[in-house]
Amino acid sequence: MRDARNIVKLFIILSLFAAACVKYSPTQPSITNEDVLSVYSASAITHCSLSGINTTAQIKFGQCWSSANDVPDYIINQGKTEFTENKDGNYISTLTGLFPKTTYYIRAYYIAGSDTIYAKQITYFTTKDTVTPQPPNVATLAPFGISSASFYIAGSIVNIGSSNITAYGHCYSSTNTTPTIADANTNLGALSSPQQYSSLFTSLTPHTTYYVRAYATNAVGTAYGNVVPVTTSTTSNAPTITVIDPTSGQAGTSVTITGTNFDPTATKDTVRFNGTVATIVSASATQIVVMAPANGTTGNVTVATGSGTSNGILFTYLSGATVYTCGSVTNLSPNWGYWTNAVFTAAASCNEAYSITGLANDIYIAGPANTNTPTYWKNGTSVQLSTQTGWISTIIISGTDIYCSGVNNNVNSIWKNGVVINTLPSASTSTLASGNNGLFVAGSDVYAAGHQFGPAPLYYFQAVYWKNGVVVPLTPGFTGNATATAVYVSGSDVYVAGSEEEKSGIGIVNQAPRLWKNGVSVPLTTPVNNLYNNISSLLVAGSDVYVGGQYNGAGALWKNGVMINTDGYAVAEQVTSIFLYNNTDLYVSGSSSASGMNGFWKNGNFVEMDPGCTTAGPACAATSANNVSGIFVK
């Protein structure tokens, strides 16, 4: 047995000698063990750092570990992680299959060809005892809404421990500097997962310091957070709420709060819906109008001023359609982005929003960026598809795949999940349509609308669409300019909408709105010829075909070739997009110049979003919009 141990020791010494003989030159990379981040009973999380890579050859590196050998290597170990990224950086290793209450030794390695380099230091740690019950881990967070007789304070359950929490909240006292649950406390019930929370203390004494601790109880016992002293204010001018109207609604619902002691300066009031801050539309000493926040939840509405926090009144969030529109506002910078009902999310670096769509909880918009690169925005955060000069004209989603069309280095291009799948003619000789309907995906086929130069010698613009990169002309290109601005596929039928010049002699007498079905023109009626017509959007629903755009400089919508609700849609200068929700509700967005009407219609009823309406209600979103370029509903 002794001989066997001596053999093992000799092998370890030889391994160390071999590692020590590796030449460390300035041209070789450096591999280093870093901190042990987390240790559990059967696993641990560590990380190593790699720097100075100077080879294009295939490499591998990571960390190896052992509890039996305090000098583990790539061959002799109880486990290892392996990375093959050829770049410097920090890399996380997750060690699994470990035994409780066991000491493990871990060493970083780097292999390139026949050369192996090990970290000069060896890190060790001991796993936890899997059978030791653990109490909760709880923290006391900041107070808010302090008045002379009440305040709120937040807490956090960081970890529930080894069993579910049976009670949690805050305990407080004005005399005991380390309060326990034997003192006054709140009990918010049971929990099975970590979360943050808040407690409200009322009927307090003015100008008094209270000592507060968060607490949580599980089968092991009660754990406490840090002590936070909170001093109530001297005077009692805290706001009060007498009524809110309505008491239920969807995100973006306009809510009027009536009460006393509000601050007439809106920026000095803070309205919360169950803890989520709401956007204030207007404020006076007795009334505040707000929008129910997009990420709010059912719970009390409160108003806080410098004098304290009000009582709470319940607001219930209702499920239903959420309306997303993209465009710009007059009162913010950056001013391009999207609205969730009436709550605006800015898209930094966006110069204009052409198109909007959504997937699960994410909202996507597309348009030119001030970086002059092909870019779209996900929940307001930019996603750059290329470092080349260009932009994105349309973004759509098919299944879980994200498709974009636009220009990349002066080449019309189509991307799928960030990868170019079709390159079309040069942007110098053709143009892709922009907006929600510039692109359509049907199965494995990708359609894009636009126009290109027609044949010599006239070179009129020719309305076309591309199917999987192959052009399909719709107009001859020698009778007048034409363009295709929207495409929609229903079953085996391909619908394309756009406009075409009609001439008499050498003059243009009509900018005719057009609809083509499988390449054949379908009439779109207009009262008279007009030069101020265009098409922006297209929707097919069963046997009904909707086309949106402009007639005689005003918004227009055609259904099955006939203009509908002409006076209603004419309040805007342009119908910009169409969306059918749940096969029942038709949503249409409309845009005008800064002095005109901007907003959307639901089943023909207009909801104004521009600065012309300031009192929120069923026909006014009061969002200061000066452009509404697209709509998406879910």
C-alpha positions in Angstrom: 0.0 0.0 0.0 2.9 2.3 0.9 4.5 1.5 -2.5 1.3 2.4 -4.3 1.2 5.8 -2.5 4.8 6.4 -3.4 4.0 5.7 -7.0 1.1 8.2 -6.9 3.4 10.9 -5.3 6.1 10.2 -7.9 3.5 10.6 -10.7 2.3 13.9 -9.3 5.9 15.2 -8.9 6.6 14.2 -12.6 3.4 16.0 -13.6 4.4 19.2 -11.8 7.9 18.9 -13.3 6.4 18.5 -16.8 4.1 21.5 -16.3 7.0 23.6 -15.0 9.0 22.7 -18.1 6.5 24.5 -20.4 8.2 27.6 -21.7 6.3 30.8 -20.8 7.4 33.4 -23.3 5.9 36.8 -24.0 4.3 35.4 -27.1 2.3 32.8 -25.2 -1.2 33.5 -23.8 -1.9 33.7 -20.1 -4.5 31.4 -18.5 -5.5 32.3 -14.9 -7.7 30.9 -12.2 -10.1 33.5 -10.9 -12.6 33.6 -8.0 -14.9 30.7 -7.0 -18.2 32.4 -7.5 -20.7 30.1 -5.8 -20.4 26.8 -3.9 -23.2 24.3 -3.3 -23.4 20.8 -2.0 -23.1 19.1 -5.4 -21.9 21.9 -7.7 -19.9 25.0 -7.9 -19.4 28.0 -10.2 -15.9 29.3 -10.9 -14.3 31.3 -13.7 -10.9 31.6 -15.4 -9.5 34.4 -17.6 -7.6 34.1 -20.9 -5.5 36.8 -22.5 -2.8 37.2 -25.1 -4.1 34.8 -27.7 -2.0 35.1 -30.9 -2.9 32.1 -33.0 -5.6 31.2 -35.5 -5.1 27.5 -34.8 -7.9 25.5 -33.1 -7.5 25.8 -29.3 -9.3 24.5 -26.2 -9.1 25.7 -22.6 -11.1 25.6 -19.4 -10.7 24.3 -15.9 -10.1 20.7 -14.5 -10.7 19.6 -11.0 -10.2 16.8 -8.5 -10.8 16.0 -4.8 -8.2 13.2 -4.9 -5.4 15.1 -6.6 -4.3 18.5 -5.5 -2.6 19.1 -8.9 -5.3 18.1 -11.4 -4.5 18.2 -15.1 -6.2 17.8 -18.5 -5.8 14.0 -18.4 -6.0 13.1 -14.7 -9.0 14.7 -13.1 -12.6 14.1 -11.9 -14.1 16.6 -14.3 -13.3 19.5 -16.6 -14.9 22.3 -18.7 -13.8 23.0 -22.2 -14.1 26.1 -24.3 -13.0 26.6 -27.9 -13.6 30.4 -28.5 -10.5 31.9 -30.0 -10.7 35.2 -28.1 -9.5 36.7 -24.8 -12.0 37.0 -22.0 -13.5 35.7 -18.8 -15.1 32.2 -18.9 -17.5 30.7 -16.4 -17.1 27.0 -15.4 -20.0 25.1 -13.8 -18.7 22.1 -11.9 -21.3 19.4 -11.4 -21.4 15.9 -9.9 -19.5 17.0 -6.8 -19.9 15.4 -3.3 -21.0 17.3 -0.2 -18.5 18.4 2.4 -15.5 17.6 0.1 -12.5 19.7 -0.8 -11.8 20.1 -4.5 -8.8 21.5 -6.3 -9.2 23.3 -9.6 -6.7 24.4 -12.2 -7.1 26.3 -15.5 -5.5 25.0 -18.7 -4.9 26.1 -22.3 -4.1 23.7 -25.2 -3.0 24.8 -28.7 -1.7 21.9 -30.9 0.8 19.9 -28.8 1.4 22.7 -26.3 -0.3 22.7 -23.0 -0.1 25.6 -20.5 -1.5 25.5 -16.9 -2.4 28.3 -14.5 0.4 28.9 -12.1 -1.9 28.9 -9.1 -4.3 26.2 -7.9 -7.7 27.2 -6.3 -9.5 25.0 -3.8 -12.9 25.1 -2.1 -15.1 22.8 0.0 -18.7 22.0 -1.0 -21.5 22.5 1.4 -23.3 19.9 3.6 -26.4 18.9 1.6 -28.3 18.0 4.8 -27.8 21.2 6.7 -31.2 23.1 6.8 -30.9 26.7 5.8 -32.9 29.8 7.0 -34.0 32.4 4.5 -31.7 35.2 3.3 -33.5 38.5 3.6 -32.5 42.2 3.2 -34.1 45.5 4.3 -34.3 48.0 1.4 -35.1 51.7 1.3 -38.1 53.5 2.7 -40.3 55.7 0.5 -43.5 57.8 0.8 -42.6 59.1 4.3 -45.3 61.3 5.9 -46.0 62.4 9.5 -48.1 59.3 10.2 -47.0 56.6 7.7 -44.3 55.3 5.4 -43.6 52.5 3.0 -40.4 50.4 3.1 -39.1 47.7 0.7 -37.6 44.3 1.4 -36.1 41.5 -0.5 -36.2 37.7 -0.1 -32.9 36.9 -1.6 -33.2 33.1 -1.0 -36.0 31.2 0.7 -33.6 28.8 2.3 -34.2 25.0 2.5 -38.0 25.2 2.8 -40.8 27.4 1.7 -41.4 30.7 3.6 -44.4 30.7 5.9 -44.4 34.4 6.9 -42.5 37.5 5.8 -42.7 41.2 6.0 -41.1 43.9 8.3 -40.9 44.4 12.0 -40.5 47.8 13.6 -40.1 49.7 16.9 -39.5 53.2 18.1 -37.7 51.9 21.2 -36.0 48.7 20.2 -33.1 49.4 17.8 -33.0 45.7 16.7 -36.7 44.9 16.3 -38.0 41.3 16.0 -41.4 39.7 15.2 -42.2 40.2 18.9 -42.5 43.9 18.1 -45.1 45.4 15.7 -44.8 43.8 12.3 -46.5 43.1 9.0 -47.1 39.6 7.8 -47.5 39.3 4.0 -48.1 35.5 4.0 -46.3 32.6 2.4 -43.7 32.4 -0.4 -42.1 29.6 -2.5 -39.6 31.7 -4.4 -37.5 34.9 -3.9 -39.0 38.3 -4.5 -39.0 41.9 -3.5 -41.9 43.4 -1.6 -43.0 46.4 0.4 -44.8 47.1 3.7 -47.0 50.1 4.7 -46.9 51.4 8.3 -49.7 53.7 9.4 -50.9 55.5 12.5 -47.4 56.5 13.4 -46.2 59.5 15.6 -44.9 62.6 13.7 -41.2 63.4 13.9 -40.3 60.0 15.4 -37.6 57.6 14.4 -38.7 54.0 13.8 -36.2 51.1 13.5 -37.2 48.6 10.8 -36.0 45.2 9.7 -37.2 42.8 7.0 -37.8 39.3 8.2 -38.8 35.9 6.8 -39.6 32.6 8.5 -39.3 29.0 7.2 -39.1 25.6 8.9 -35.6 26.4 10.2 -36.5 29.7 11.9 -36.8 33.4 11.4 -34.1 35.4 9.6 -33.7 39.2 9.7 -32.3 41.8 7.4 -30.3 44.9 8.3 -31.8 47.6 10.5 -33.0 50.8 8.7 -34.0 53.8 10.8 -36.9 55.9 9.3 -38.0 59.2 10.8 -41.6 60.5 10.1 -42.1 64.1 9.0 -43.2 66.9 11.4 -46.3 68.1 9.6 -49.4 66.3 8.3 -49.9 67.6 4.8 -49.8 64.2 3.1 -52.0 63.7 0.1 -55.3 61.8 0.4 -57.2 60.0 -2.4 -61.0 60.0 -2.3 -61.8 58.3 -5.6 -60.1 57.0 -8.7 -62.0 56.7 -12.1 -62.1 54.1 -13.5 -61.1 51.5 -10.9 -60.2 48.9 -13.6 -58.7 48.8 -17.1 -55.9 47.7 -19.3 -52.4 49.1 -19.4 -52.5 52.6 -20.9 -56.0 53.3 -19.5 -56.4 57.0 -18.5 -57.1 57.2 -14.8 -58.4 60.3 -12.9 -57.4 60.5 -9.3 -59.4 62.9 -7.1 -58.3 63.9 -3.6 -56.5 66.6 -1.6 -53.0 67.9 -1.0 -51.7 66.9 -4.4 -48.9 69.1 -5.8 -50.0 71.2 -8.8 -46.5 70.7 -10.3 -46.8 67.3 -11.9 -43.1 66.5 -11.5 -43.4 66.8 -7.7 -46.1 64.1 -7.6 -45.3 60.4 -7.8 -48.2 58.0 -8.7 -47.7 54.3 -8.2 -49.9 51.4 -9.3 -49.1 48.6 -6.9 -45.6 50.1 -6.6 -45.1 50.8 -10.4 -44.6 54.4 -11.2 -47.2 55.8 -13.7 -46.9 58.6 -16.3 -48.7 61.8 -15.1 -50.7 63.6 -17.8 -51.9 66.6 -15.7 -52.0 67.6 -12.1 -53.7 70.1 -9.8 -54.1 70.3 -6.0 -57.2 68.1 -6.1 -56.9 66.0 -9.3 -54.3 64.0 -11.2 -54.7 62.3 -14.6 -52.3 59.4 -15.3 -51.9 56.5 -17.6 -52.0 53.0 -16.1 -48.4 51.8 -16.6 -47.6 49.1 -19.1 -45.9 46.8 -16.5 -48.3 47.6 -13.6 -50.2 44.9 -11.7 -53.5 44.8 -9.8 -53.1 46.6 -6.4 -53.4 50.0 -4.7 -52.9 53.3 -6.4 -51.0 55.9 -4.2 -49.9 59.5 -4.6 -46.6 60.6 -3.0 -45.5 64.3 -2.6 -42.8 65.9 -0.5 -45.2 65.8 2.4 -45.9 62.1 2.4 -47.8 59.3 0.7 -51.6 58.9 0.4 -53.9 56.1 1.3 -54.3 53.5 -1.5 -57.3 52.7 -3.6 -57.5 49.4 -5.6 -57.1 49.4 -9.4 -57.7 46.1 -11.2 -55.8 45.4 -14.4 -57.9 43.8 -17.1 -56.7 41.5 -19.8 -57.5 42.3 -23.5 -56.0 43.8 -26.6 -52.8 45.9 -26.1 -52.3 48.4 -28.9 -48.7 49.2 -30.0 -48.0 52.1 -32.3 -44.7 53.4 -33.5 -43.8 57.0 -34.4 -42.5 60.2 -32.7 -43.5 62.6 -29.9 -43.0 66.3 -29.5 -42.0 66.4 -25.9 -39.1 63.9 -25.5 -35.6 63.4 -26.8 -35.0 60.9 -28.3 -38.4 61.3 -29.8 -38.8 58.2 -32.0 -40.0 54.9 -30.5 -43.3 53.2 -29.8 -46.4 53.4 -27.5 -47.8 50.5 -25.4 -51.4 51.7 -25.4 -50.5 55.3 -24.4 -47.2 54.7 -22.7 -44.2 55.7 -24.8 -40.9 53.8 -25.0 -38.1 55.8 -26.7 -35.7 54.1 -29.1 -32.3 55.7 -28.7 -30.4 56.5 -32.0 -33.6 55.9 -34.1 -34.1 58.6 -36.7 -37.5 57.4 -37.9 -39.8 54.4 -37.2 -41.1 52.7 -40.4 -42.4 49.4 -39.1 -43.6 47.7 -35.9 -44.2 44.0 -34.9 -44.1 41.8 -31.8 -43.2 38.3 -30.5 -44.2 37.1 -27.1 -43.4 40.0 -24.7 -41.0 41.7 -27.1 -41.8 44.7 -29.4 -39.7 45.4 -32.5 -39.5 48.5 -34.6 -37.4 49.3 -37.7 -36.2 52.4 -39.5 -33.1 54.5 -40.2 -30.6 54.9 -37.3 -28.3 57.9 -36.6 -25.4 55.4 -37.0 -26.4 55.0 -40.7 -26.2 51.2 -40.3 -28.9 48.5 -40.8 -30.5 48.5 -37.3 -33.8 47.5 -35.6 -34.9 48.1 -32.0 -36.1 45.4 -29.6 -38.0 46.9 -26.6 -36.3 50.2 -27.3 -32.7 48.8 -27.5 -30.9 48.9 -30.8 -29.8 45.7 -32.6 -27.3 46.4 -35.4 -27.3 43.9 -38.3 -24.2 45.2 -40.1 -21.5 47.8 -39.7 -22.0 48.7 -43.4 -23.9 51.8 -44.4 -27.7 51.2 -44.7 -31.0 51.0 -42.9 -33.9 48.6 -42.2 -37.2 49.4 -44.0 -39.5 46.6 -42.7 -39.4 44.1 -39.9 -41.8 41.2 -39.6 -42.0 38.0 -37.6 -42.9 34.6 -39.1 -43.2 31.9 -36.4 -40.2 32.7 -34.2 -38.1 34.0 -37.0 -37.3 37.7 -37.5 -37.1 39.0 -41.1 -35.9 42.4 -42.1 -35.6 44.1 -45.5 -33.5 47.2 -46.2 -30.2 48.4 -47.6 -26.7 47.1 -46.7 -23.8 48.8 -48.4 -26.0 50.1 -51.3 -27.4 46.6 -51.9 -31.1 45.8 -51.2 -31.0 42.9 -48.8 -33.3 40.6 -46.8 -32.2 39.2 -43.4 -33.5 36.2 -41.5 -32.5 36.2 -37.8 -29.6 38.6 -38.5 -28.2 36.7 -41.6 -28.6 38.0 -45.2 -30.7 35.4 -47.1 -31.4 37.4 -50.3 -29.5 40.1 -52.0 -31.5 42.1 -54.6 -30.4 44.7 -57.2 -28.4 47.7 -56.2 -30.2 50.5 -54.3 -29.1 52.8 -57.1 -31.5 51.0 -59.6 -34.2 49.7 -57.3 -36.0 50.5 -54.0 -37.6 48.2 -51.4 -40.9 49.3 -49.9 -40.9 50.4 -46.3 -43.6 50.0 -43.6 -45.4 47.0 -42.0 -46.3 45.5 -45.4 -43.1 45.8 -47.4 -42.2 42.2 -46.7 -44.2 39.0 -46.3 -43.2 35.4 -45.5 -45.4 32.4 -46.6 -43.9 29.1 -45.6 -40.4 29.0 -47.0 -41.1 31.8 -49.5 -40.1 35.4 -48.9 -41.8 38.2 -50.8 -40.7 41.9 -50.9 -42.4 44.8 -52.7 -40.7 47.8 -54.4 -39.8 49.2 -57.8 -36.9 49.2 -60.2 -35.8 51.0 -63.4 -37.8 49.8 -66.4 -36.4 49.1 -69.9 -34.5 51.6 -72.1 -34.9 54.2 -73.4 -37.4 55.7 -70.9 -36.4 54.0 -67.7 -39.6 54.6 -65.9 -39.9 53.1 -62.5 -41.5 49.7 -62.8 -43.7 48.3 -60.0 -42.3 44.8 -59.0 -42.1 42.3 -56.2 -39.4 39.8 -55.5 -40.0 36.2 -54.5 -37.0 34.5 -53.0 -34.8 37.1 -54.7 -36.4 36.7 -58.2 -38.1 39.8 -59.6 -41.7 39.7 -60.8 -42.7 42.8 -62.8 -46.2 44.2 -62.4 -46.0 47.2 -64.8 -44.3 47.5 -68.2 -41.9 50.4 -67.2 -42.4 52.4 -70.4 -45.9 54.0 -69.9 -45.2 55.9 -66.7 -43.7 55.6 -63.2 -45.2 53.0 -60.9 -44.3 51.5 -57.5 -45.3 48.6 -55.3 -45.4 49.5 -51.6 -47.1 46.5 -49.9 -47.3 42.8 -50.4 -49.6 40.1 -48.8 -49.9 36.4 -49.5 -53.2 34.5 -48.8 -53.2 30.9 -49.7 -51.9 30.6 -53.3 -52.8 34.2 -54.1 -50.2 37.0 -54.1 -51.6 40.5 -53.5 -49.5 43.6 -54.2 -50.6 47.2 -53.7 -49.0 50.5 -55.0 -49.6 53.3 -57.4 -49.1 54.1 -61.1 -49.1 57.2 -63.2 -51.8 57.7 -65.7 -51.0 60.1 -68.6 -52.8 62.1 -71.2 -50.4 63.2 -73.9 -47.2 64.2 -72.1 -48.9 65.1 -68.8 -49.8 63.1 -65.7 -53.5 63.2 -65.0 -53.8 60.7 -62.2 -51.6 59.0 -59.6 -53.8 55.9 -59.6 -53.9 53.7 -56.5 -53.3 50.1 -57.7 -54.0 46.5 -56.4 -52.6 43.5 -58.3 -53.8 40.0 -57.6 -51.4 37.4 -59.0 -50.1 40.0 -61.4 -53.5 41.2 -62.7 -54.7 44.7 -61.8 -57.8 44.9 -59.6 -59.6 48.3 -59.6 -59.4 50.6 -56.6 -62.1 53.2 -57.1 -61.7 57.0 -56.5 -64.2 59.8 -56.9 -62.0 61.6 -59.5 -58.5 61.5 -60.8 -56.0 63.1 -58.4 -52.2 63.5 -58.2 -52.0 63.3 -54.4 -52.7 59.5 -54.0 -50.5 56.8 -52.7 -50.7 53.3 -51.0 -48.9 52.3 -47.8 -50.6 49.2 -46.5 -52.4 46.0 -47.4 -54.4 43.3 -45.5 -56.3 40.2 -46.6 -58.8 38.7 -44.3 -60.8 35.8 -45.7 -62.5 37.2 -48.8 -61.9 40.8 -47.8 -59.0 42.8 -49.1 -58.1 46.1 -47.3 -55.8 48.7 -48.8 -54.7 51.8 -46.9 -53.1 55.0 -48.1 -53.9 58.5 -49.3 -56.5 60.0 -51.7 -56.4 63.7 -52.6 -54.0 64.4 -49.7 -56.1 62.8 -47.0 -56.2 59.3 -45.4 -58.1 56.6 -47.3 -59.1 53.0 -46.8 -60.4 50.7 -49.5 -62.3 47.5 -48.8 -62.7 45.2 -51.8 -61.8 48.1 -54.1 -64.2 50.6 -52.6 -63.3 53.5 -50.3 -65.0 53.2 -46.9 -65.7 55.7 -44.1 -64.2 58.4 -46.3 -64.8 61.3 -43.9 -63.5 59.3 -40.9 -60.2 58.3 -42.3 -59.7 61.7 -44.0 -59.0 63.3 -40.6 -55.4 62.2 -41.0 -53.3 62.9 -44.1 -52.2 59.3 -44.5 -53.4 55.8 -43.5 -50.1 54.2 -42.5 -50.9 50.6 -41.6 -53.7 48.1 -41.0 -54.0 45.3 -38.4 -56.8 42.8 -37.8 -57.0 41.7 -34.2 -58.7 38.4 -33.2 -60.4 38.3 -36.6 -62.9 40.8 -35.3 -61.4 44.3 -34.6 -59.9 46.3 -37.4 -57.1 48.7 -36.3 -55.8 51.4 -38.7 -53.0 53.9 -37.9 -52.9 57.4 -39.4 -50.4 60.2 -39.6 -50.3 63.8 -40.5 -47.8 66.7 -40.3 -47.1 68.2 -36.9 -50.2 70.4 -37.2 -52.6 67.6 -38.3 -54.3 64.6 -36.7 -52.2 61.6 -35.6 -53.6 58.4 -34.0 -55.4 55.2 -34.8 -58.9 53.9 -35.6 -60.5 50.9 -34.0 -63.4 49.7 -36.1 -63.6 53.2 -37.6 -63.5 55.1 -34.3 -60.6 57.5 -34.1 -58.3 57.8 -31.1 -56.3 61.0 -31.3 -52.7 60.9 -30.0 -51.3 64.3 -31.0 -50.9 67.5 -28.9 -54.3 68.7 -30.1 -56.0 66.6 -27.4 -54.8 67.0 -23.8 -57.7 65.4 -21.8 -57.4 61.7 -21.9 -60.5 59.8 -22.7 -62.0 57.2 -25.2 -61.2 59.4 -28.2 -57.9 61.0 -26.8 -54.7 59.2 -25.8 -53.0 62.5 -24.9 -49.5 61.3 -25.9 -48.1 64.3 -27.8 -47.6 62.3 -31.0 -46.6 64.1 -34.2 -46.2 60.9 -36.3 -47.9 57.5 -36.0 -46.4 55.3 -38.7 -47.4 51.7 -37.8 -49.7 49.6 -35.6 -49.5 46.2 -34.0 -52.1 44.7 -31.6 -51.9 41.6 -29.3 
